[in-house]
Amino acid sequence: MNLTAAPMHPTLRPAAASDHALIAAWLSDEAATRQWAGGEVRHPLRAYEWERLLEQADGHGRVLLVGDEPVAFVQCERAGPDSLQLSRLLVRPDRRRQGHGRALCIALIDEFTADAGLRAITIAVQRNDIAARNLFSRLGFQGLPAPPGESQLSLRRMLRRPIGP
């Protein structure tokens, strides 16, 4: 008899207020907090600061779960009539390098491809964050023109619609 549990498939759900303190704790130090949330936020990020960050841009977060366990988060917001901007993607530190960031992005692409009003998903990454650039490149994101010396690189993925009625 095989007692090994079958691998759990990740699921995506909207972020809830109860997630804020947990996800904020994933930011281990000042540098990680600044890179993720911007220079206006200090470490440790408190739940009320997290809520303010999400409300500032009227963004909606998504949480990736493995079983009942949150393992990744991203903020999503409309960036025009036919575009979605992703920001503040974060994977729980002890679950990094296990494909959860990729799984989160694939689930989002699948979810938003079904939205007939969306044509593109964009995200900005630090120019020196090679791991993020490689991840998004493998997912079909392409760099957009940026001024020389810009610390961030904007990436875009066009959404393909299924063929059919």
N, C-alpha and C positions, 0 to 999 in steps of 0.2 A: 504494500500500500504506500502510495506517495503522499507524504504529509506536507510537502512543500507547497506553500501558498502560490497561487497564480499571481503574476505581476499585476499590480493595480494600474489601470489606465487613468491618466490624468484627466480631470474635468475642469471646466472654466465656470466661474460664477462672478457676479458683481461683487465688488468689495463692499464690506459693511463697516459701520463705525466700530464694531467689536474687533476688527482686524487691525486698526490703527496702531495700537500700542505694540502688538506683536510684530508687525512689519517694521515699525520704527526701531525696534530692538535689533533688527538685522544689520543696522548701520553701526559698525564696530568702533569707529573713531571719527575724529574731526575731518580728516581727509576724505573718508568714504562718504560722510554726510554732505560735505561741500560738493563733491563730485556728483552725487546723486540729486541733491536738492537745490544746489546753487549756493552762492556766497552769502545770501541773506539769512541762512539758517545755521544755527550752532548745534554742536553735539553735547549732550544727547538730545535727540529730537523727541519732543514730548507729544503726546496724543493730540493736544489742542493745536500745536504747530502743524502737525500732519493734516488735520482737518482744514486749517487755513490754507495750506498749500493746495489741497484738492479743490477748495472753493474758489480760490483766486482765478483760476482758469476755467471754472465751471466744468472741470474734468470728471470723468467717470472712471473709476478703477475696476480692474478685473484681477481676480486672484486665481491662480492655478492650484488645484488641490490634487494630492495623491492620497487616495482614500479620503479621510476627513482632515488631512494635514495640509495647511497652506505652505506652499514651497516657492511661489513666485508671485510677483505683483507687477502691474503696469498701469499707468494712467492713460486714458484715451480721451481725446476731445476733438470735436469738429474743427477743422481748419479751413473753412470755406464750405461752399455748398456740396462739393463732391470729393472732399478729402478728409482724412482722419489723421490726427497727429498723435503718435505714441510718445510718451515721456516717462521718466522715472521708473524704468524697468529695473527690477531688483529681484535677485534670487537669494533665498535663505543661505547664509554662509556655509553651513554643513551640507547643503544640497547642491552646491555649485559644481560645475564640470560634470554634471550627470545628465545633461540634455533638457533640463527643465525650462531654461530660457527659450530654447528652440521650440519645445512643446507649447509653451505659452504663445509664442509668435505664430506658430502654425494654427493653433486653435483660434486666435484672433483673425488671421487671414481667412480661415474658413467661415467664421462668424460674419465678418464684414463683407466677404464676397457675395453673400446672400442679400446684402442691402443694396437694392437696385440703384439707390442714389449715390453710392460711393464708387469712385473710380480709382482712388489712390490712397495709400497709407504712407505717411512720412515719419521719420524719426531723426533726431540730431544726436550724434555721438561725438565724444572727444576724438579729435584727430589722432591722438596718440594711443587710443584704446584699440589695439590691433585685434583683440579677441572679439569685441563687439562688431568691428568692421567686417571681420571674417564671417561671423554669424549671419549678419544681415545680407552680406554678399551671397552666401550660400542659399539664403531664402529669397533671392531675386531682387533685392534692393539695389539701386544704383545711385552713385554719388551725383549730387547736383552742383552746378558751378558755385564756387565760393571765392571771396576775395583772398589774395595771398595773406598769410599770417593769421587767418581766422583759426581760433582754437577748436571750433566745432565744425563737423562735416554733416551736412544735411543729406539724408538718403531717402529715396522714394521707391515704392513698389507699386506698379500699376496692377489693378485687380482685373482678372479675367472672368468673364461671365460664362456660365455653362450654356451650351447650345441647346436650344429646345424651345417649346412653346412657352 
